[in-house]
């Protein structure tokens, strides 16, 4: 496997795994999915600790257990982001299938004996 000069092999594999490489066979929905995943991960890594600290501060003043409030805040945020990811992936999958149906309706008759 050849890599670009100056680019470590690990970064190339990571980019490919995340769908951020320049593969010409990737559909627009695949690229959108990759960027949505990266964006949601960034939101979690940036806003998660801030939300946990805010919840801990609020819990401290309210007299509730702090470790628990912070952990529950992170868990709730993770669940909300995962739900958003699942809804987005369902939308993108529907869009991919519709594009596949459209493409197949044009090409299918050439490949099979069925005629519309």
C-alpha positions in Angstrom: 0.0 0.0 0.0 1.5 3.3 -1.1 1.0 6.4 1.0 1.7 10.0 0.1 5.2 11.2 1.0 5.2 13.0 4.3 1.9 11.6 5.4 2.1 8.9 8.1 0.4 5.6 7.3 -1.7 5.8 10.5 -3.3 9.1 9.4 -4.0 7.7 6.0 -5.8 4.7 7.5 -7.7 6.9 9.9 -8.8 9.2 7.2 -10.0 6.2 5.1 -11.8 4.7 8.1 -13.6 8.0 8.8 -14.5 8.4 5.2 -12.4 11.6 4.8 -10.1 10.4 2.1 -10.4 11.5 -1.5 -11.8 8.3 -2.8 -13.7 9.1 -6.1 -16.2 6.3 -5.4 -17.6 7.9 -2.3 -21.0 9.3 -2.8 -22.0 12.8 -1.6 -24.1 11.2 1.2 -21.0 9.2 2.3 -19.0 12.4 2.6 -21.9 14.1 4.4 -22.1 11.2 6.8 -18.4 11.4 7.5 -18.5 15.1 8.2 -21.6 14.7 10.4 -19.8 12.0 12.5 -16.7 14.2 12.9 -18.9 17.2 13.8 -20.9 15.3 16.4 -17.7 13.9 17.9 -16.2 17.5 18.1 -19.4 18.7 19.7 -19.2 16.0 22.3 -15.5 16.5 23.0 -15.8 20.3 23.3 -19.3 20.8 24.8 -19.4 17.6 26.9 -16.8 18.7 29.5 -18.3 22.2 29.6 -21.8 20.8 30.2 -20.4 18.4 32.8 -18.7 21.2 34.7 -21.8 23.4 34.5 -23.9 20.5 35.8 -21.4 19.9 38.6 -21.4 23.5 39.6 -25.2 23.6 39.6 -25.3 20.3 41.6 -22.8 21.6 44.1 -24.9 24.7 44.8 -28.1 22.7 44.9 -26.6 20.2 47.3 -26.9 17.2 45.0 -24.1 14.7 44.4 -21.7 16.5 42.0 -19.6 13.1 40.3 -23.2 11.7 39.6 -24.6 15.0 38.0 -21.5 15.4 35.8 -21.6 11.8 34.6 -25.3 11.8 34.0 -24.9 15.0 32.0 -22.2 13.5 29.8 -24.3 10.3 29.4 -27.4 12.3 28.5 -25.4 14.4 26.0 -23.9 11.3 24.5 -27.4 9.7 24.1 -28.8 12.9 22.5 -25.9 13.1 20.0 -26.2 9.4 19.2 -30.0 9.8 18.6 -29.2 12.7 16.3 -26.6 10.6 14.5 -29.1 7.7 14.1 -31.8 10.0 12.7 -29.3 11.6 10.3 -28.1 8.2 9.2 -31.6 7.0 8.6 -32.3 10.1 6.4 -29.0 9.6 4.5 -29.8 5.9 4.0 -33.2 6.7 2.6 -31.6 9.2 0.3 -29.0 6.7 -0.8 -31.6 4.1 -1.5 -33.7 6.6 -3.6 -30.6 7.4 -5.6 -29.8 3.7 -6.1 -33.4 3.1 -7.3 -33.2 6.0 -9.7 -29.9 4.8 -11.1 -31.0 1.2 -11.3 -34.2 2.2 -13.1 -32.0 3.7 -15.9 -29.4 0.9 -16.0 -31.5 -2.2 -14.9 -33.2 -2.8 -18.2 -29.8 -3.0 -20.0 -28.6 -5.7 -17.5 -31.7 -7.8 -17.2 -34.3 -9.2 -19.6 -37.1 -7.3 -17.8 -38.4 -4.3 -19.6 -40.6 -1.6 -18.1 
